[in-house]
Amino acid sequence: MSFIVDCQSHIFPRAYAELLTRNSKSPRATGGDGVYLIDYDGVQRFRLDLDDYSPARKLADMDANGVDISVISVNIPTPDMLDPELALAGARICNDAIAELCHQQPERFIGIASLPLNDAAAAISELERAAHELDLRAVFLPSHINGSPVDDGRFESVYARAAALGLPLVLHPAVPTWGAAISDHSMIPMLGFMVDTSIAMLRLILSGIMERHPALTVVHPHCGGVLPYVMGRVVEQTEVKRRGRDHIRQSPRETYRRVYFDLVSPDDLAVDFAYRFAGADKLLFGSDHPWVSIDAIIRHVRALDCSEAEMAQILGGNARRLFRIN
């Protein structure tokens, strides 16, 4: 029986939901008593029911699907989206809540840190606390940082410190800055999230951040979004037409080989393509629980035509190495 690690699983602390009600700008939460509506200026709204995020429910769903450990993070919106005076407090609320769960259930949970990324000095200070005091094992990186691209020079010192500490950056969708263009028909979560993380990942590559920090590790969620499917075009543009090469020396395909994919996609074809594109040693099982049920993803991963040894890598072996799980 394979050891299974769920690498994309979310909690949402009540104190953080309450803090969102104090945010003076988008996104802002309204409601209470455990049920909130998070509104991004009318472009996107999410209903948040804290009962869905309860540790008891998560553990029950993990047990029902044979998941040994979940790598947990706080879902969007991230602290960088809050008013400046709330951002650090928001990050600390998230990190303390995750650390408490990991302390209570050390055999079941590993944590990812949230940071006030819009303030690099505060982010690095909280990163040090998260790594050394709270034993969190990765950094949650939204697809944009309060509207700024992830390759903005203000943030590189945070990435450098994460690399030095051996903490992977775990990309996650945010509501795109261009979301109004596709807000009809619920296309933001259908497509916008996948495109926005792909733009963010490509920025980390083409800006040279990945080359300047060779120890930096990134997890690209949802089978890499759309980037694996267009990587041939990216390479043709950079290596043949010599476009977009101002900050890089090697092919984007070579840099992208360092990146891990989580397999949060309810589609056999997408999972198979990720396997063929990246190889078994760069794939991680993830569910996006509680937004998606664990069984809705794990059956597609188990349907993959690979060896037993590769399946063991995908379901847990790679994650144990990446997140330092004993």
C-alpha positions in Angstrom: 0.0 0.0 0.0 1.5 3.4 -1.1 2.1 6.1 1.4 -0.2 9.0 0.2 0.5 12.7 0.7 -2.1 15.3 -0.4 0.0 18.3 -1.5 -2.9 20.7 -2.0 -5.3 20.9 0.9 -6.7 24.0 2.5 -7.9 25.3 5.9 -9.5 28.7 6.7 -9.1 30.0 10.2 -12.1 31.8 11.7 -9.9 34.7 12.9 -8.7 35.2 9.3 -12.2 35.3 8.0 -13.1 37.9 10.6 -10.0 39.9 9.7 -11.2 40.0 6.0 -14.4 41.7 7.2 -12.2 44.6 8.3 -10.4 45.0 5.0 -11.3 48.4 3.5 -10.9 47.4 -0.1 -11.3 44.3 -2.4 -11.4 41.5 -1.5 -13.7 41.9 1.5 -15.7 39.5 3.5 -19.2 40.0 4.8 -21.2 37.7 7.0 -20.4 35.9 10.2 -21.2 32.9 12.4 -19.0 30.7 10.2 -20.5 31.7 6.8 -19.0 34.5 4.7 -19.2 35.9 1.3 -15.8 37.0 -0.1 -16.3 39.7 -2.8 -13.7 40.8 -5.3 -15.4 44.1 -6.4 -18.2 42.1 -8.0 -15.8 40.4 -10.5 -15.8 37.2 -8.4 -17.6 36.1 -5.3 -16.9 33.0 -3.2 -19.1 31.6 -0.4 -17.0 30.5 2.5 -18.5 28.0 5.0 -16.0 27.3 7.8 -17.6 23.9 8.5 -16.2 22.7 5.1 -12.7 23.4 6.4 -13.0 21.8 9.8 -10.0 19.6 10.8 -12.4 16.8 11.8 -14.0 16.7 8.3 -10.6 16.8 6.6 -9.3 13.9 8.7 -12.4 11.9 8.0 -12.0 12.5 4.2 -8.3 11.7 4.4 -9.1 8.4 6.2 -11.8 7.5 3.7 -9.4 7.9 0.8 -6.2 6.4 2.4 -4.4 9.8 2.6 -1.7 9.6 5.3 -0.6 13.3 5.4 -2.0 16.5 4.0 0.2 19.5 3.2 -2.1 22.3 4.4 -2.4 26.0 3.5 -4.9 28.8 3.9 -6.8 29.4 0.7 -7.2 32.8 -1.1 -7.4 35.7 -0.5 -3.8 36.0 0.7 -2.5 38.5 3.3 -0.9 40.7 0.6 -4.4 41.6 -0.6 -5.2 43.2 2.8 -4.8 46.7 4.0 -1.1 47.3 4.9 -1.9 47.5 8.6 -3.7 44.1 8.4 -1.4 42.1 6.2 1.2 41.0 8.7 -1.5 40.2 11.3 -3.3 38.2 8.7 -0.2 36.1 7.8 0.5 35.5 11.5 -3.1 34.3 12.1 -2.8 31.9 9.1 0.6 30.5 10.1 -0.3 30.1 13.8 -3.5 28.3 12.9 -1.6 25.9 10.6 1.2 25.4 13.1 -1.4 24.5 15.8 -3.0 21.9 13.6 0.4 20.4 12.7 1.3 20.3 16.4 -1.9 18.6 17.3 -1.7 16.1 14.5 2.0 15.8 13.6 1.5 12.5 11.8 -1.2 13.9 9.6 -0.4 17.5 8.7 2.5 19.5 7.3 2.1 23.3 6.9 2.7 25.9 4.2 3.4 29.5 5.2 1.4 32.5 4.2 3.3 35.8 3.9 2.6 39.5 3.6 4.5 39.5 0.3 3.7 43.1 -0.6 6.2 44.1 2.2 9.4 42.2 1.6 11.0 43.0 4.9 7.9 41.9 6.8 7.6 38.8 4.6 11.1 37.7 5.3 10.7 38.3 9.0 7.5 36.1 9.0 9.2 33.6 6.8 12.0 33.2 9.3 9.4 32.7 12.1 7.4 30.2 10.1 10.5 28.2 9.2 12.4 28.2 12.6 9.6 28.6 15.2 6.6 27.0 13.5 8.4 24.4 11.3 6.3 25.2 8.2 7.8 23.6 5.1 6.9 25.8 2.1 5.7 29.2 1.0 2.3 29.9 -0.5 2.8 32.1 -3.6 -0.3 33.6 -5.3 -0.3 34.1 -9.0 0.0 37.8 -8.5 0.9 39.8 -5.4 -1.8 42.4 -4.7 -1.9 43.1 -8.4 1.9 43.1 -9.0 3.5 40.4 -11.1 5.5 37.8 -9.2 8.7 38.8 -10.9 8.6 42.3 -9.6 12.0 43.1 -8.2 10.6 43.9 -4.8 9.9 40.3 -4.1 13.2 38.6 -5.2 14.8 38.9 -1.8 11.9 36.8 -0.4 12.5 34.1 -3.0 16.2 34.2 -2.3 15.6 33.6 1.4 13.1 30.8 0.7 15.7 29.1 -1.5 18.3 29.5 1.2 16.0 27.9 3.8 15.1 25.1 1.4 11.4 26.0 1.3 9.6 25.5 -2.0 7.3 28.1 -3.5 3.9 26.6 -3.9 2.0 28.5 -6.6 -1.7 28.9 -6.2 -4.4 30.7 -8.3 -5.6 34.2 -7.3 -8.5 36.0 -8.9 -6.7 37.5 -12.0 -6.2 41.2 -12.3 -7.8 40.8 -15.7 -10.6 38.8 -14.3 -13.4 41.2 -15.4 -12.7 40.2 -19.0 -13.8 36.6 -18.2 -16.1 37.0 -15.3 -19.1 35.8 -17.3 -20.2 32.2 -17.1 -18.0 31.5 -14.1 -14.9 31.4 -16.4 -12.5 32.7 -13.8 -12.3 29.4 -11.8 -12.8 27.4 -14.9 -10.0 28.9 -17.0 -8.7 32.2 -15.5 -7.0 30.4 -12.6 -5.2 28.0 -14.9 -4.0 30.8 -17.1 -2.9 33.1 -14.3 -0.7 30.6 -12.6 0.9 29.8 -16.0 1.7 33.5 -16.5 3.2 33.6 -13.0 5.3 30.5 -13.6 6.5 31.8 -17.0 7.4 35.1 -15.4 9.5 33.3 -12.8 11.4 31.7 -15.7 11.7 34.5 -18.2 12.7 37.1 -15.6 15.7 35.0 -14.7 14.6 34.5 -11.1 14.8 30.7 -11.5 18.3 30.9 -13.0 19.6 33.4 -10.5 18.5 31.1 -7.7 19.2 27.6 -8.8 18.2 26.2 -5.4 14.7 27.7 -5.7 12.0 25.0 -6.1 8.5 25.7 -7.3 5.3 23.7 -7.4 3.0 24.5 -10.3 -0.5 23.4 -9.5 -3.3 21.9 -11.6 -0.9 19.9 -13.9 0.9 23.1 -14.8 -2.2 25.0 -15.8 -1.8 25.7 -19.5 1.9 26.2 -19.6 3.0 22.6 -20.5 0.6 22.6 -23.5 2.2 25.8 -24.9 5.9 25.2 -23.9 6.8 24.3 -27.4 5.7 27.7 -28.6 7.5 29.4 -25.7 10.7 27.6 -26.7 10.3 28.4 -30.4 9.8 32.1 -29.5 12.8 32.2 -27.2 15.3 29.9 -28.9 14.4 30.5 -32.6 13.0 34.0 -32.8 15.2 35.0 -29.8 12.3 36.9 -28.1 12.0 37.2 -24.3 15.6 36.3 -23.6 16.8 39.5 -22.0 17.1 37.9 -18.6 17.8 34.2 -19.3 20.6 32.1 -20.7 19.1 28.7 -20.9 16.0 27.4 -22.6 12.8 27.9 -20.6 12.1 24.1 -21.1 15.3 23.3 -19.2 14.4 25.6 -16.4 10.9 24.3 -16.2 12.2 20.7 -15.7 13.1 21.8 -12.1 9.4 22.5 -11.4 7.0 20.1 -9.7 3.4 19.7 -10.8 0.5 18.8 -8.5 -2.1 16.7 -10.2 -5.2 18.5 -9.2 -7.2 17.9 -12.4 -10.3 15.8 -12.7 -9.2 14.5 -16.2 -7.3 11.4 -17.2 -5.9 13.1 -20.3 -4.5 16.1 -18.3 -2.9 13.8 -15.7 -1.4 11.6 -18.5 0.0 14.6 -20.3 1.6 15.9 -17.1 3.2 12.5 -16.6 4.5 12.4 -20.2 5.7 16.0 -20.0 7.4 16.1 -16.6 8.1 12.5 -15.6 7.0 10.7 -12.5 9.7 12.2 -10.3 8.2 15.7 -10.7 4.6 14.9 -10.0 2.7 15.3 -6.7 -0.8 14.0 -5.7 -3.1 16.8 -4.6 -6.8 17.2 -4.2 -7.6 20.9 -3.5 -9.8 19.7 -0.6 -12.3 20.9 0.5 -13.1 22.7 -2.8 -12.7 19.4 -4.5 -13.3 15.9 -3.0 -10.3 13.8 -2.6 -11.8 10.8 -4.4 -12.6 13.1 -7.4 -8.9 13.4 -8.1 -7.2 10.3 -6.7 -9.1 8.0 -9.1 -7.6 9.9 -12.1 -4.1 9.6 -10.7 -4.5 5.9 -10.0 -5.7 5.5 -13.6 -2.3 6.6 -14.9 -0.5 4.0 -16.9 2.8 3.8 -15.0 4.8 1.4 -13.0 4.1 0.6 -9.3 7.3 2.3 -8.3 6.4 5.5 -10.2 2.9 5.5 -8.7 4.5 5.3 -5.3 6.6 8.3 -6.1 3.6 10.3 -7.4 1.3 9.4 -4.5 3.8 10.2 -1.8 7.5 9.6 -2.4 8.2 12.9 -4.2 6.3 14.9 -1.6 8.1 13.2 1.3 11.4 14.4 -0.2 10.2 17.9 -1.2 8.5 18.7 2.1 11.0 16.8 4.3 8.4 14.3 5.6 9.9 11.5 7.6 
